[in-house]
Amino acid sequence: MIYEVCQKWVETPVLVSLATKDTSIFKIPFPAVTICPESKISRDCVNYSKVLRMRRDGMGHLATARENEYFDDMALLCKAGNHKVATESNRLADYTDFLDECKSVSLNYSHCKYGGIKLPCEDFLQPIITDEGLCYSFNMFDVRDIYSDVNKMKYLSEGIRNPVWDIDDGYPKELIKNEEIYPYRSLSSGAKNSLVVVLLTKKSNVYYSCRDFQFQGMRVSLHMPARIPRPNQVFFPVGLNELVTAQVTPTYMTTTPKIRDYAPEKRNCFFSKERTLKYFRIYSQGNCNLECWTNYTIQECGCTHFYMPRDANTSICPLANRQCLQTAAETYAVSNFPKKLHNEKKSKGPLTSNCNCLPLCTDLNYNAEISRGKWNWDDPNGADVGYLKKYFQDYHASAVKVYFKSSFSFQLKRVSYMELLTFFPTLEVFWVYLPDFHFSR
């Protein structure tokens, strides 16, 4: 018996159990909501489908130099089969400017509401460059507070700085007015306390030739405010003229104080300030994975994707390096499988994708129940979206509503195996003396 207990402690010194108390949603931030338009470029910059058709018909020379340049820039976002001829572009160093200049969605023609209060979208949705191009985030840390000073990516407009919430310490204990709290938190659950965002997509900007199985509208990603989102990997879609509702249940992972006494490899997690990353001020498993993937890409290709962090000595990969980027993605994925598979894809160096990106000891994730339906947004008796209705003839609308399903989170706790052992003898004593207790009114 003693041997079994010791063996169990050696193998799994830390266990995850259900917490005895739930955490109020008032103590955790409302989820960061990142929204990415599926239409990546405005027709005012280039008619992507038209130039693609001309090139496939062998008449690409009939397109203007500007059309060809903008079309080639889209090679970083669209499928490789549309861009078989590798060309050079002088715009890659300013790719952020290109995405901002040619954006297909204007926040001036959008509708935002949070907690029943209408908000100017251009003030509350911050532009961010992700693996899906130009996106917009609500309630996310400004990227300057997430990335370190080593990162030399070009940032867009500045959002709210110096957030007061931390994953380990939570919100400040002292009393602060709720309107001064950032990231925002919800006072209560339910649809009346939701975030509502309506984006308009011009009908002339809708095209399906950029990717295979492409839908139009927008993709939405829910994440912790301190994380850089990966909407290419984790998202739910919102189609054209569609309303999608996301009922959110947060999962909050906490730890007991004794967990800090164990080494990270024993407890299988890091605290947020315990490990330093090169490109990030804040540790999280997602940020670590992105940095690992970035370093591997630099190792293989000597450059990075446009959405990756990079130092002053690293540039965005030119269009001629697209094949290298694709091969690096394949070898990086294979490196996570048994070594017998590694021979199928050759890398230039050691497969260093195992970067020990352990989860956070104290962590927060947002799970959502999705419901969707067609939305006749141009109906004069429908939802109140103000002046936007006058644009219904030329635009499609996509709407998302996000709110907490319950006033409490689903809470888990990391505990030491030895802490559980001290609990069971106490429980045994209780059952021994239980017959001696007399209960009365």
C-alpha beads as a LAMMPS data file, in Angstrom:
LAMMPS data file: protein, C-alpha beads

441 atoms
440 bonds

1 atom types
1 bond types

-500.0 500.0 xlo xhi
-500.0 500.0 ylo yhi
-500.0 500.0 zlo zhi

Masses

1 110.0

Atoms # bond

1 1 1 0.000 0.000 0.000
2 1 1 2.761 2.446 0.960
3 1 1 4.705 1.495 -2.167
4 1 1 1.665 2.167 -4.364
5 1 1 1.145 5.571 -2.767
6 1 1 4.795 6.511 -3.277
7 1 1 4.744 5.279 -6.857
8 1 1 1.622 7.312 -7.547
9 1 1 3.234 10.411 -6.083
10 1 1 6.351 9.950 -8.234
11 1 1 4.358 9.461 -11.438
12 1 1 1.636 12.076 -10.904
13 1 1 2.521 14.455 -8.067
14 1 1 -0.062 16.974 -9.278
15 1 1 -3.693 16.192 -10.052
16 1 1 -6.539 18.210 -11.536
17 1 1 -9.825 18.140 -9.674
18 1 1 -13.088 20.033 -9.586
19 1 1 -12.930 23.108 -7.386
20 1 1 -15.247 23.259 -4.393
21 1 1 -16.271 26.835 -5.199
22 1 1 -17.236 28.471 -8.475
23 1 1 -15.743 31.797 -9.543
24 1 1 -18.013 34.709 -10.367
25 1 1 -17.670 36.058 -13.904
26 1 1 -17.162 39.465 -12.261
27 1 1 -13.681 38.281 -11.231
28 1 1 -12.577 37.322 -14.740
29 1 1 -12.511 39.369 -17.955
30 1 1 -15.088 39.198 -20.683
31 1 1 -13.501 37.159 -23.502
32 1 1 -11.366 38.883 -26.073
33 1 1 -13.279 38.636 -29.357
34 1 1 -11.231 38.720 -32.571
35 1 1 -13.169 39.147 -35.814
36 1 1 -11.635 38.574 -39.252
37 1 1 -13.441 39.473 -42.498
38 1 1 -13.353 36.627 -45.013
39 1 1 -13.100 39.088 -47.875
40 1 1 -9.424 39.999 -47.680
41 1 1 -9.136 42.822 -50.187
42 1 1 -11.311 45.610 -51.502
43 1 1 -12.210 45.656 -55.168
44 1 1 -11.036 49.275 -55.166
45 1 1 -7.491 47.893 -54.923
46 1 1 -7.826 44.953 -57.302
47 1 1 -10.512 42.725 -58.764
48 1 1 -8.891 39.488 -57.597
49 1 1 -11.155 37.105 -59.532
50 1 1 -10.759 39.104 -62.739
51 1 1 -6.935 39.086 -62.651
52 1 1 -6.934 35.381 -61.727
53 1 1 -9.144 34.619 -64.722
54 1 1 -6.888 36.666 -67.014
55 1 1 -3.788 34.819 -65.856
56 1 1 -5.386 31.410 -66.246
57 1 1 -6.362 32.346 -69.798
58 1 1 -2.796 33.431 -70.562
59 1 1 -3.708 37.108 -70.712
60 1 1 -2.100 38.283 -67.488
61 1 1 -0.088 40.822 -69.458
62 1 1 -3.318 42.706 -70.138
63 1 1 -3.694 43.538 -66.440
64 1 1 -2.156 46.788 -65.296
65 1 1 1.080 46.834 -63.321
66 1 1 -0.883 47.930 -60.252
67 1 1 -3.374 45.074 -60.638
68 1 1 -0.589 42.514 -60.984
69 1 1 1.269 43.909 -57.982
70 1 1 -1.768 43.809 -55.688
71 1 1 -2.720 40.362 -56.977
72 1 1 0.753 39.016 -56.194
73 1 1 0.572 40.480 -52.692
74 1 1 -2.468 38.292 -52.055
75 1 1 -0.297 35.187 -52.521
76 1 1 0.405 35.215 -48.778
77 1 1 -3.298 34.820 -47.986
78 1 1 -4.738 32.828 -50.902
79 1 1 -4.116 29.276 -52.096
80 1 1 -0.818 28.553 -53.811
81 1 1 -2.519 27.237 -56.969
82 1 1 -3.638 30.766 -57.825
83 1 1 -0.069 32.064 -57.656
84 1 1 2.078 29.480 -59.412
85 1 1 4.450 32.076 -60.830
86 1 1 6.709 33.289 -58.030
87 1 1 7.219 37.035 -58.308
88 1 1 8.981 39.603 -56.206
89 1 1 7.144 42.401 -54.456
90 1 1 8.542 45.597 -53.037
91 1 1 5.577 45.863 -50.692
92 1 1 6.291 42.953 -48.343
93 1 1 8.260 45.117 -45.906
94 1 1 5.107 47.218 -45.600
95 1 1 2.621 44.356 -45.798
96 1 1 0.738 45.730 -42.814
97 1 1 0.213 48.973 -44.729
98 1 1 -1.029 47.002 -47.745
99 1 1 -3.604 45.121 -45.659
100 1 1 -4.746 48.338 -44.012
101 1 1 -4.938 50.249 -47.290
102 1 1 -6.916 47.539 -49.086
103 1 1 -9.173 46.402 -46.236
104 1 1 -12.579 45.230 -47.377
105 1 1 -14.470 46.296 -44.233
106 1 1 -14.750 49.803 -42.813
107 1 1 -15.440 50.240 -39.104
108 1 1 -17.235 53.466 -39.990
109 1 1 -19.907 51.263 -41.595
110 1 1 -20.242 48.920 -38.626
111 1 1 -22.401 48.593 -35.526
112 1 1 -21.129 47.778 -32.030
113 1 1 -22.930 47.456 -28.717
114 1 1 -21.668 46.231 -25.350
115 1 1 -23.833 45.801 -22.274
116 1 1 -26.721 47.474 -24.070
117 1 1 -24.688 50.621 -24.818
118 1 1 -23.869 51.551 -28.405
119 1 1 -20.160 52.090 -28.997
120 1 1 -18.169 53.582 -31.895
121 1 1 -16.596 50.501 -33.488
122 1 1 -13.483 52.401 -34.570
123 1 1 -12.709 53.107 -30.882
124 1 1 -13.502 49.694 -29.396
125 1 1 -12.350 47.301 -32.140
126 1 1 -8.579 47.414 -32.433
127 1 1 -6.952 46.340 -35.729
128 1 1 -4.475 43.480 -35.411
129 1 1 -2.433 41.461 -37.908
130 1 1 -3.015 37.708 -37.550
131 1 1 -2.568 34.578 -39.667
132 1 1 -5.854 35.611 -41.335
133 1 1 -4.577 39.042 -42.338
134 1 1 -6.203 42.165 -40.926
135 1 1 -8.605 41.438 -38.057
136 1 1 -10.298 43.432 -35.299
137 1 1 -10.237 42.628 -31.586
138 1 1 -12.444 43.636 -28.675
139 1 1 -11.198 43.511 -25.055
140 1 1 -7.744 42.262 -26.007
141 1 1 -4.517 43.647 -24.561
142 1 1 -2.873 46.116 -26.914
143 1 1 -0.224 44.197 -28.870
144 1 1 2.426 46.522 -27.415
145 1 1 1.603 45.043 -24.000
146 1 1 1.832 41.460 -25.333
147 1 1 4.865 41.533 -27.638
148 1 1 8.285 42.380 -26.228
149 1 1 10.519 45.198 -27.446
150 1 1 12.485 42.642 -29.489
151 1 1 9.583 42.349 -31.908
152 1 1 9.904 44.761 -34.834
153 1 1 6.551 44.105 -36.489
154 1 1 4.734 47.216 -37.602
155 1 1 1.726 47.854 -35.383
156 1 1 -1.509 49.583 -36.290
157 1 1 -3.419 52.122 -34.194
158 1 1 -2.838 51.985 -30.456
159 1 1 -5.554 50.650 -28.168
160 1 1 -6.049 50.841 -24.411
161 1 1 -2.693 50.422 -22.666
162 1 1 -1.536 49.084 -19.304
163 1 1 -4.272 46.551 -18.450
164 1 1 -5.009 46.080 -14.744
165 1 1 -5.831 42.355 -14.901
166 1 1 -3.308 39.541 -14.606
167 1 1 -3.971 35.802 -14.970
168 1 1 -2.170 34.976 -11.702
169 1 1 -3.305 37.927 -9.565
170 1 1 -6.654 38.794 -11.162
171 1 1 -8.105 42.294 -10.876
172 1 1 -6.834 44.725 -8.200
173 1 1 -8.259 44.161 -4.752
174 1 1 -8.758 47.882 -4.138
175 1 1 -12.012 49.433 -5.305
176 1 1 -11.838 50.772 -8.861
177 1 1 -14.706 52.139 -10.905
178 1 1 -15.860 49.527 -13.391
179 1 1 -15.494 51.932 -16.341
180 1 1 -11.774 52.256 -15.489
181 1 1 -11.229 48.490 -15.527
182 1 1 -9.517 47.010 -18.584
183 1 1 -9.905 44.403 -19.874
184 1 1 -13.646 44.819 -19.402
185 1 1 -15.615 42.453 -17.207
186 1 1 -19.296 41.649 -17.302
187 1 1 -21.508 42.553 -14.358
188 1 1 -23.893 39.679 -15.024
189 1 1 -24.753 36.977 -17.537
190 1 1 -27.405 36.855 -20.244
191 1 1 -28.089 38.409 -23.633
192 1 1 -28.726 41.873 -22.160
193 1 1 -25.055 42.018 -21.197
194 1 1 -23.733 40.888 -24.566
195 1 1 -21.266 42.199 -27.087
196 1 1 -22.911 42.734 -30.479
197 1 1 -20.858 43.446 -33.606
198 1 1 -22.306 43.936 -37.090
199 1 1 -19.883 44.219 -40.014
200 1 1 -20.939 45.145 -43.538
201 1 1 -19.326 43.555 -46.582
202 1 1 -19.769 45.323 -49.892
203 1 1 -21.395 42.985 -52.402
204 1 1 -18.743 43.824 -54.990
205 1 1 -16.037 42.653 -52.536
206 1 1 -17.461 39.124 -52.261
207 1 1 -15.369 36.518 -54.096
208 1 1 -14.767 32.790 -53.589
209 1 1 -11.636 32.244 -55.675
210 1 1 -9.024 32.970 -52.994
211 1 1 -9.302 29.610 -51.206
212 1 1 -10.879 26.198 -51.529
213 1 1 -14.154 25.687 -49.656
214 1 1 -14.215 29.367 -48.775
215 1 1 -17.245 30.904 -47.141
216 1 1 -17.903 34.631 -46.960
217 1 1 -18.737 36.787 -43.977
218 1 1 -16.362 36.686 -41.029
219 1 1 -14.658 34.287 -38.638
220 1 1 -14.678 34.852 -34.885
221 1 1 -12.193 33.664 -32.276
222 1 1 -12.704 33.843 -28.482
223 1 1 -9.573 33.891 -26.345
224 1 1 -7.940 35.189 -23.196
225 1 1 -7.127 38.935 -23.517
226 1 1 -3.376 38.349 -23.057
227 1 1 -3.109 35.839 -25.945
228 1 1 -2.335 36.458 -29.606
229 1 1 -5.232 34.776 -31.461
230 1 1 -4.793 32.215 -34.251
231 1 1 -8.114 32.601 -36.129
232 1 1 -6.791 30.441 -38.948
233 1 1 -6.762 27.539 -36.495
234 1 1 -9.545 28.147 -33.950
235 1 1 -12.716 30.018 -34.909
236 1 1 -16.417 29.810 -35.655
237 1 1 -17.850 31.243 -38.899
238 1 1 -20.492 33.927 -39.360
239 1 1 -21.946 33.948 -42.875
240 1 1 -23.376 36.752 -44.978
241 1 1 -26.763 38.011 -43.768
242 1 1 -26.449 35.712 -40.771
243 1 1 -26.741 36.239 -37.005
244 1 1 -24.639 33.971 -34.794
245 1 1 -25.016 33.817 -31.019
246 1 1 -22.227 32.518 -28.772
247 1 1 -23.168 31.571 -25.201
248 1 1 -19.865 31.483 -23.345
249 1 1 -18.926 29.258 -20.413
250 1 1 -15.448 30.091 -19.094
251 1 1 -13.210 27.354 -17.728
252 1 1 -10.987 28.737 -14.988
253 1 1 -8.005 26.678 -13.844
254 1 1 -6.499 27.627 -10.467
255 1 1 -3.748 26.120 -8.319
256 1 1 -3.063 25.568 -4.644
257 1 1 -0.018 27.371 -3.160
258 1 1 1.910 24.106 -2.697
259 1 1 2.018 23.578 -6.464
260 1 1 4.792 26.182 -6.737
261 1 1 7.092 23.855 -4.783
262 1 1 7.183 21.406 -7.701
263 1 1 9.372 21.815 -10.766
264 1 1 7.491 22.749 -13.974
265 1 1 8.135 19.327 -15.508
266 1 1 6.580 17.696 -12.436
267 1 1 3.488 19.889 -12.255
268 1 1 3.322 20.068 -16.080
269 1 1 2.646 23.817 -16.199
270 1 1 4.254 27.253 -15.938
271 1 1 3.168 30.305 -14.013
272 1 1 2.801 33.371 -16.238
273 1 1 5.935 35.139 -14.918
274 1 1 8.002 31.989 -14.505
275 1 1 9.233 31.611 -18.076
276 1 1 10.582 34.333 -20.357
277 1 1 9.894 34.322 -24.086
278 1 1 11.917 36.242 -26.651
279 1 1 9.076 37.916 -28.502
280 1 1 6.430 38.116 -25.765
281 1 1 6.131 39.915 -22.445
282 1 1 3.520 37.423 -21.250
283 1 1 3.864 33.654 -21.201
284 1 1 1.002 31.486 -22.373
285 1 1 0.967 28.166 -24.163
286 1 1 -0.417 29.822 -27.301
287 1 1 2.211 32.577 -27.306
288 1 1 4.936 29.987 -26.724
289 1 1 3.693 27.833 -29.608
290 1 1 3.687 30.843 -31.941
291 1 1 7.244 31.735 -30.921
292 1 1 8.345 28.131 -31.403
293 1 1 6.761 28.011 -34.863
294 1 1 8.405 31.370 -35.683
295 1 1 11.883 30.200 -34.667
296 1 1 11.459 27.005 -36.669
297 1 1 10.426 28.981 -39.758
298 1 1 13.481 31.233 -39.406
299 1 1 15.677 28.138 -39.056
300 1 1 14.277 26.624 -42.249
301 1 1 13.768 29.686 -44.458
302 1 1 15.768 32.530 -42.925
303 1 1 12.640 34.685 -42.793
304 1 1 9.108 34.669 -41.362
305 1 1 5.452 34.815 -42.313
306 1 1 4.011 38.336 -42.349
307 1 1 2.029 37.699 -39.134
308 1 1 4.951 36.312 -37.102
309 1 1 7.011 38.332 -34.625
310 1 1 10.558 39.048 -35.752
311 1 1 13.663 40.883 -34.627
312 1 1 15.552 43.622 -36.458
313 1 1 17.656 41.087 -38.392
314 1 1 14.720 39.086 -39.773
315 1 1 12.465 40.011 -42.685
316 1 1 9.198 38.754 -44.144
317 1 1 9.746 35.882 -46.570
318 1 1 9.576 37.015 -50.212
319 1 1 6.980 35.461 -52.477
320 1 1 9.649 33.260 -54.047
321 1 1 10.022 31.540 -50.648
322 1 1 6.416 30.356 -50.470
323 1 1 7.465 26.763 -51.126
324 1 1 9.945 26.924 -48.257
325 1 1 7.219 28.188 -45.933
326 1 1 4.946 25.342 -46.978
327 1 1 7.681 22.731 -46.517
328 1 1 8.564 24.182 -43.112
329 1 1 4.934 23.884 -42.053
330 1 1 4.894 20.218 -43.085
331 1 1 8.189 19.290 -41.382
332 1 1 7.162 21.190 -38.251
333 1 1 3.947 19.189 -38.071
334 1 1 5.724 15.874 -38.745
335 1 1 8.268 16.609 -36.001
336 1 1 5.513 16.163 -33.437
337 1 1 5.036 12.534 -34.534
338 1 1 7.264 9.492 -33.924
339 1 1 10.748 9.718 -35.432
340 1 1 10.064 6.969 -37.977
341 1 1 7.949 9.514 -39.875
342 1 1 10.647 12.191 -39.966
343 1 1 12.405 10.762 -43.013
344 1 1 9.473 11.670 -45.221
345 1 1 10.183 15.397 -44.826
346 1 1 13.708 16.748 -44.572
347 1 1 14.543 19.896 -42.623
348 1 1 17.698 21.976 -42.859
349 1 1 18.452 21.568 -39.167
350 1 1 17.313 19.601 -36.136
351 1 1 13.593 19.353 -35.631
352 1 1 13.377 21.840 -32.779
353 1 1 9.627 22.197 -32.653
354 1 1 9.497 20.684 -29.140
355 1 1 9.798 23.953 -27.240
356 1 1 8.334 22.708 -23.972
357 1 1 5.275 24.926 -24.316
358 1 1 3.486 23.769 -21.196
359 1 1 0.074 25.204 -20.307
360 1 1 -0.359 27.918 -17.699
361 1 1 -0.811 26.719 -14.129
362 1 1 -3.512 29.331 -13.702
363 1 1 -5.383 29.515 -16.977
364 1 1 -8.599 30.793 -18.497
365 1 1 -10.397 29.469 -21.571
366 1 1 -13.739 30.317 -23.100
367 1 1 -16.038 27.606 -24.464
368 1 1 -19.029 28.652 -26.533
369 1 1 -22.347 27.131 -27.544
370 1 1 -23.094 28.410 -31.044
371 1 1 -26.500 29.006 -32.586
372 1 1 -27.075 30.617 -35.957
373 1 1 -29.810 31.751 -38.270
374 1 1 -30.493 33.834 -41.354
375 1 1 -30.884 37.529 -40.641
376 1 1 -33.063 39.807 -42.760
377 1 1 -31.209 42.857 -41.560
378 1 1 -32.823 45.127 -44.145
379 1 1 -36.285 44.520 -42.649
380 1 1 -37.530 47.950 -41.482
381 1 1 -39.146 46.297 -38.451
382 1 1 -36.101 44.226 -37.578
383 1 1 -33.091 44.897 -35.359
384 1 1 -32.178 48.489 -34.644
385 1 1 -28.862 49.039 -36.401
386 1 1 -29.486 52.703 -37.056
387 1 1 -28.274 54.357 -40.210
388 1 1 -26.722 51.123 -41.563
389 1 1 -30.022 49.999 -43.063
390 1 1 -29.794 52.540 -45.837
391 1 1 -26.849 50.554 -47.240
392 1 1 -28.672 47.222 -47.532
393 1 1 -28.870 47.347 -51.340
394 1 1 -25.074 47.409 -51.723
395 1 1 -23.935 45.449 -48.661
396 1 1 -24.245 42.132 -46.869
397 1 1 -24.364 42.141 -43.069
398 1 1 -22.813 39.648 -40.637
399 1 1 -23.693 39.849 -36.941
400 1 1 -22.304 38.115 -33.854
401 1 1 -23.610 38.291 -30.287
402 1 1 -21.408 37.081 -27.415
403 1 1 -22.423 36.787 -23.759
404 1 1 -21.874 34.692 -20.647
405 1 1 -24.333 31.828 -20.265
406 1 1 -24.029 31.722 -16.457
407 1 1 -22.886 34.071 -13.703
408 1 1 -20.210 31.576 -12.657
409 1 1 -17.328 29.877 -14.411
410 1 1 -16.598 26.168 -14.573
411 1 1 -13.623 25.892 -12.238
412 1 1 -10.845 23.326 -12.010
413 1 1 -7.952 23.214 -9.568
414 1 1 -4.445 21.762 -9.665
415 1 1 -3.708 20.111 -6.329
416 1 1 -0.812 18.162 -4.901
417 1 1 -1.321 14.425 -4.591
418 1 1 -0.071 14.697 -1.008
419 1 1 -2.768 17.258 -0.221
420 1 1 -5.389 14.711 -1.196
421 1 1 -3.728 12.095 1.014
422 1 1 -4.031 14.386 4.043
423 1 1 -7.732 14.792 3.280
424 1 1 -8.637 11.087 3.345
425 1 1 -7.459 10.349 6.936
426 1 1 -9.572 13.278 8.085
427 1 1 -12.520 11.797 6.234
428 1 1 -11.888 8.408 7.861
429 1 1 -11.947 9.951 11.359
430 1 1 -15.230 11.649 10.507
431 1 1 -16.883 8.339 9.598
432 1 1 -15.530 6.642 12.745
433 1 1 -17.068 9.222 15.069
434 1 1 -20.217 9.851 13.048
435 1 1 -22.384 7.378 15.117
436 1 1 -21.597 9.366 18.294
437 1 1 -23.114 12.545 16.905
438 1 1 -26.723 13.332 17.829
439 1 1 -28.719 15.557 15.515
440 1 1 -31.656 17.575 16.782
441 1 1 -33.752 20.406 15.514

Bonds

1 1 1 2
2 1 2 3
3 1 3 4
4 1 4 5
5 1 5 6
6 1 6 7
7 1 7 8
8 1 8 9
9 1 9 10
10 1 10 11
11 1 11 12
12 1 12 13
13 1 13 14
14 1 14 15
15 1 15 16
16 1 16 17
17 1 17 18
18 1 18 19
19 1 19 20
20 1 20 21
21 1 21 22
22 1 22 23
23 1 23 24
24 1 24 25
25 1 25 26
26 1 26 27
27 1 27 28
28 1 28 29
29 1 29 30
30 1 30 31
31 1 31 32
32 1 32 33
33 1 33 34
34 1 34 35
35 1 35 36
36 1 36 37
37 1 37 38
38 1 38 39
39 1 39 40
40 1 40 41
41 1 41 42
42 1 42 43
43 1 43 44
44 1 44 45
45 1 45 46
46 1 46 47
47 1 47 48
48 1 48 49
49 1 49 50
50 1 50 51
51 1 51 52
52 1 52 53
53 1 53 54
54 1 54 55
55 1 55 56
56 1 56 57
57 1 57 58
58 1 58 59
59 1 59 60
60 1 60 61
61 1 61 62
62 1 62 63
63 1 63 64
64 1 64 65
65 1 65 66
66 1 66 67
67 1 67 68
68 1 68 69
69 1 69 70
70 1 70 71
71 1 71 72
72 1 72 73
73 1 73 74
74 1 74 75
75 1 75 76
76 1 76 77
77 1 77 78
78 1 78 79
79 1 79 80
80 1 80 81
81 1 81 82
82 1 82 83
83 1 83 84
84 1 84 85
85 1 85 86
86 1 86 87
87 1 87 88
88 1 88 89
89 1 89 90
90 1 90 91
91 1 91 92
92 1 92 93
93 1 93 94
94 1 94 95
95 1 95 96
96 1 96 97
97 1 97 98
98 1 98 99
99 1 99 100
100 1 100 101
101 1 101 102
102 1 102 103
103 1 103 104
104 1 104 105
105 1 105 106
106 1 106 107
107 1 107 108
108 1 108 109
109 1 109 110
110 1 110 111
111 1 111 112
112 1 112 113
113 1 113 114
114 1 114 115
115 1 115 116
116 1 116 117
117 1 117 118
118 1 118 119
119 1 119 120
120 1 120 121
121 1 121 122
122 1 122 123
123 1 123 124
124 1 124 125
125 1 125 126
126 1 126 127
127 1 127 128
128 1 128 129
129 1 129 130
130 1 130 131
131 1 131 132
132 1 132 133
133 1 133 134
134 1 134 135
135 1 135 136
136 1 136 137
137 1 137 138
138 1 138 139
139 1 139 140
140 1 140 141
141 1 141 142
142 1 142 143
143 1 143 144
144 1 144 145
145 1 145 146
146 1 146 147
147 1 147 148
148 1 148 149
149 1 149 150
150 1 150 151
151 1 151 152
152 1 152 153
153 1 153 154
154 1 154 155
155 1 155 156
156 1 156 157
157 1 157 158
158 1 158 159
159 1 159 160
160 1 160 161
161 1 161 162
162 1 162 163
163 1 163 164
164 1 164 165
165 1 165 166
166 1 166 167
167 1 167 168
168 1 168 169
169 1 169 170
170 1 170 171
171 1 171 172
172 1 172 173
173 1 173 174
174 1 174 175
175 1 175 176
176 1 176 177
177 1 177 178
178 1 178 179
179 1 179 180
180 1 180 181
181 1 181 182
182 1 182 183
183 1 183 184
184 1 184 185
185 1 185 186
186 1 186 187
187 1 187 188
188 1 188 189
189 1 189 190
190 1 190 191
191 1 191 192
192 1 192 193
193 1 193 194
194 1 194 195
195 1 195 196
196 1 196 197
197 1 197 198
198 1 198 199
199 1 199 200
200 1 200 201
201 1 201 202
202 1 202 203
203 1 203 204
204 1 204 205
205 1 205 206
206 1 206 207
207 1 207 208
208 1 208 209
209 1 209 210
210 1 210 211
211 1 211 212
212 1 212 213
213 1 213 214
214 1 214 215
215 1 215 216
216 1 216 217
217 1 217 218
218 1 218 219
219 1 219 220
220 1 220 221
221 1 221 222
222 1 222 223
223 1 223 224
224 1 224 225
225 1 225 226
226 1 226 227
227 1 227 228
228 1 228 229
229 1 229 230
230 1 230 231
231 1 231 232
232 1 232 233
233 1 233 234
234 1 234 235
235 1 235 236
236 1 236 237
237 1 237 238
238 1 238 239
239 1 239 240
240 1 240 241
241 1 241 242
242 1 242 243
243 1 243 244
244 1 244 245
245 1 245 246
246 1 246 247
247 1 247 248
248 1 248 249
249 1 249 250
250 1 250 251
251 1 251 252
252 1 252 253
253 1 253 254
254 1 254 255
255 1 255 256
256 1 256 257
257 1 257 258
258 1 258 259
259 1 259 260
260 1 260 261
261 1 261 262
262 1 262 263
263 1 263 264
264 1 264 265
265 1 265 266
266 1 266 267
267 1 267 268
268 1 268 269
269 1 269 270
270 1 270 271
271 1 271 272
272 1 272 273
273 1 273 274
274 1 274 275
275 1 275 276
276 1 276 277
277 1 277 278
278 1 278 279
279 1 279 280
280 1 280 281
281 1 281 282
282 1 282 283
283 1 283 284
284 1 284 285
285 1 285 286
286 1 286 287
287 1 287 288
288 1 288 289
289 1 289 290
290 1 290 291
291 1 291 292
292 1 292 293
293 1 293 294
294 1 294 295
295 1 295 296
296 1 296 297
297 1 297 298
298 1 298 299
299 1 299 300
300 1 300 301
301 1 301 302
302 1 302 303
303 1 303 304
304 1 304 305
305 1 305 306
306 1 306 307
307 1 307 308
308 1 308 309
309 1 309 310
310 1 310 311
311 1 311 312
312 1 312 313
313 1 313 314
314 1 314 315
315 1 315 316
316 1 316 317
317 1 317 318
318 1 318 319
319 1 319 320
320 1 320 321
321 1 321 322
322 1 322 323
323 1 323 324
324 1 324 325
325 1 325 326
326 1 326 327
327 1 327 328
328 1 328 329
329 1 329 330
330 1 330 331
331 1 331 332
332 1 332 333
333 1 333 334
334 1 334 335
335 1 335 336
336 1 336 337
337 1 337 338
338 1 338 339
339 1 339 340
340 1 340 341
341 1 341 342
342 1 342 343
343 1 343 344
344 1 344 345
345 1 345 346
346 1 346 347
347 1 347 348
348 1 348 349
349 1 349 350
350 1 350 351
351 1 351 352
352 1 352 353
353 1 353 354
354 1 354 355
355 1 355 356
356 1 356 357
357 1 357 358
358 1 358 359
359 1 359 360
360 1 360 361
361 1 361 362
362 1 362 363
363 1 363 364
364 1 364 365
365 1 365 366
366 1 366 367
367 1 367 368
368 1 368 369
369 1 369 370
370 1 370 371
371 1 371 372
372 1 372 373
373 1 373 374
374 1 374 375
375 1 375 376
376 1 376 377
377 1 377 378
378 1 378 379
379 1 379 380
380 1 380 381
381 1 381 382
382 1 382 383
383 1 383 384
384 1 384 385
385 1 385 386
386 1 386 387
387 1 387 388
388 1 388 389
389 1 389 390
390 1 390 391
391 1 391 392
392 1 392 393
393 1 393 394
394 1 394 395
395 1 395 396
396 1 396 397
397 1 397 398
398 1 398 399
399 1 399 400
400 1 400 401
401 1 401 402
402 1 402 403
403 1 403 404
404 1 404 405
405 1 405 406
406 1 406 407
407 1 407 408
408 1 408 409
409 1 409 410
410 1 410 411
411 1 411 412
412 1 412 413
413 1 413 414
414 1 414 415
415 1 415 416
416 1 416 417
417 1 417 418
418 1 418 419
419 1 419 420
420 1 420 421
421 1 421 422
422 1 422 423
423 1 423 424
424 1 424 425
425 1 425 426
426 1 426 427
427 1 427 428
428 1 428 429
429 1 429 430
430 1 430 431
431 1 431 432
432 1 432 433
433 1 433 434
434 1 434 435
435 1 435 436
436 1 436 437
437 1 437 438
438 1 438 439
439 1 439 440
440 1 440 441
